[in-house]
Amino acid sequence: MSSVALADPTADPLSRPWWDALAERRVLVQQCPACGRRRFPRLPSCPYCATEGGDDVEVPGTGTVYSFVRVHRALTPATVDEVPYCIATVDLDGGARVFARVEPPESVAIGLAVRPVFVDHDGWTELRFAPA
């Protein structure tokens, strides 16, 4: 896996459980206490039924590629060694949809089953995916 210097994410009270779980090699999504729908990112209220709050639930982290973009041209000099790379929309098996890098980029296709890959950076952990 490549390891370009990424901007460190800034955790806030809503995102802190997500980042803490990734550091523990777990994937969390938020579930509405009223309608039961699962979502990512964590929000103060449900975007589907407007109920306040939500419960964190752990999901396996496996999923299916819904859509993707394969990048062949570096956007900045810092990412020249990173191309090509692929960012995908992944429908998680436990509910919710996330965006993340999938490696290797040439393996990505719509409908591809993926598994989580946890990449440690200085002070934070990134969720990526690989073919299952």
C-alpha positions as CSV (number, residue, x, y, z in Angstrom):
1,M,0.0,0.0,0.0
2,S,1.2,3.5,-0.8
3,S,1.6,6.0,1.9
4,V,1.4,9.6,0.6
5,A,1.5,12.3,3.3
6,L,-2.2,13.1,3.8
7,A,-3.7,15.9,5.7
8,D,-4.5,14.7,9.2
9,P,-8.2,14.6,9.8
10,T,-9.5,16.7,12.6
11,A,-11.8,14.7,14.8
12,D,-14.8,16.5,16.4
13,P,-17.3,15.1,18.8
14,L,-19.4,13.6,16.0
15,S,-16.5,12.0,14.1
16,R,-14.3,10.9,17.1
17,P,-16.0,7.4,17.5
18,W,-15.3,6.7,13.8
19,W,-11.6,7.5,14.1
20,D,-11.3,5.7,17.4
21,A,-12.9,2.6,16.0
22,L,-10.6,2.6,12.9
23,A,-7.6,2.7,15.2
24,E,-9.0,-0.5,16.8
25,R,-9.5,-2.1,13.3
26,R,-13.3,-1.7,13.6
27,V,-15.9,0.0,11.3
28,L,-18.7,1.9,12.9
29,V,-21.8,3.4,11.3
30,Q,-24.7,5.2,13.0
31,Q,-28.2,3.8,13.2
32,C,-31.3,5.8,13.8
33,P,-33.2,4.8,16.9
34,A,-36.6,5.5,15.3
35,C,-36.4,4.2,11.6
36,G,-33.4,1.9,12.0
37,R,-31.6,3.1,8.9
38,R,-27.9,3.2,9.0
39,R,-25.8,6.0,7.8
40,F,-22.3,7.5,7.4
41,P,-21.0,9.9,8.4
42,R,-22.4,10.3,11.9
43,L,-24.9,13.2,12.0
44,P,-26.8,14.9,14.9
45,S,-30.1,13.7,13.4
46,C,-31.4,11.1,10.9
47,P,-31.5,12.5,7.3
48,Y,-34.4,10.0,6.6
49,C,-36.8,10.7,9.4
50,A,-35.3,13.7,11.3
51,T,-35.1,11.8,14.6
52,E,-32.3,13.3,16.8
53,G,-29.4,11.1,17.8
54,G,-28.2,7.7,16.7
55,D,-26.5,4.6,18.0
56,D,-23.1,3.5,16.9
57,V,-23.1,-0.1,15.5
58,E,-20.2,-2.1,14.3
59,V,-20.4,-3.5,10.8
60,P,-18.0,-6.1,9.3
61,G,-16.4,-3.6,6.9
62,T,-17.0,-5.8,3.9
63,G,-19.0,-4.5,1.0
64,T,-19.6,-4.0,-2.7
65,V,-18.3,-1.3,-5.0
66,Y,-21.2,0.8,-6.1
67,S,-19.2,3.3,-8.2
68,F,-15.6,4.4,-8.6
69,V,-13.2,6.9,-10.1
70,R,-9.7,5.9,-11.2
71,V,-7.2,8.8,-11.1
72,H,-4.4,8.7,-13.6
73,R,-3.1,12.3,-13.3
74,A,-1.6,13.7,-10.1
75,L,-3.4,16.8,-8.9
76,T,-0.4,18.1,-7.0
77,P,3.4,17.3,-7.0
78,A,3.0,15.5,-3.7
79,T,0.8,12.9,-5.3
80,V,2.9,12.1,-8.4
81,D,4.0,8.8,-6.9
82,E,0.4,7.8,-6.0
83,V,-1.2,7.6,-9.5
84,P,-3.0,5.7,-10.6
85,Y,-5.3,5.3,-7.6
86,C,-8.9,4.5,-7.2
87,I,-11.6,6.1,-5.0
88,A,-14.8,4.1,-4.7
89,T,-18.2,4.4,-3.3
90,V,-18.7,1.2,-1.2
91,D,-22.0,-0.1,0.0
92,L,-21.2,-1.7,3.3
93,D,-22.7,-5.1,4.1
94,G,-23.9,-3.9,7.4
95,G,-25.6,-0.8,6.0
96,A,-24.4,2.7,5.0
97,R,-22.2,3.9,2.1
98,V,-18.6,5.1,2.4
99,F,-16.0,6.6,0.1
100,A,-12.5,5.2,0.2
101,R,-9.5,4.1,-1.7
102,V,-9.5,0.6,-3.2
103,E,-6.2,-1.1,-4.0
104,P,-4.9,-2.2,-6.4
105,P,-6.6,0.3,-8.6
106,E,-6.7,-1.9,-11.7
107,S,-8.8,-4.5,-9.8
108,V,-11.8,-2.2,-9.2
109,A,-15.1,-2.8,-11.0
110,I,-18.7,-2.1,-10.1
111,G,-20.0,-5.0,-8.1
112,L,-16.6,-6.0,-6.8
113,A,-16.8,-7.5,-3.3
114,V,-14.3,-5.8,-1.0
115,R,-12.8,-6.2,2.5
116,P,-11.5,-3.5,4.8
117,V,-7.8,-2.6,5.0
118,F,-6.7,-0.4,7.8
119,V,-3.8,1.9,7.0
120,D,-2.0,3.6,9.9
121,H,-0.7,7.1,9.6
122,D,1.0,9.3,12.2
123,G,-1.8,9.7,14.8
124,W,-4.7,8.3,12.8
125,T,-6.0,5.3,10.8
126,E,-7.4,5.3,7.3
127,L,-10.0,2.9,6.0
128,R,-9.2,1.5,2.6
129,F,-10.5,-1.6,0.7
130,A,-9.1,-4.5,-1.2
131,P,-10.8,-7.2,-3.3
132,A,-12.4,-9.8,-0.9
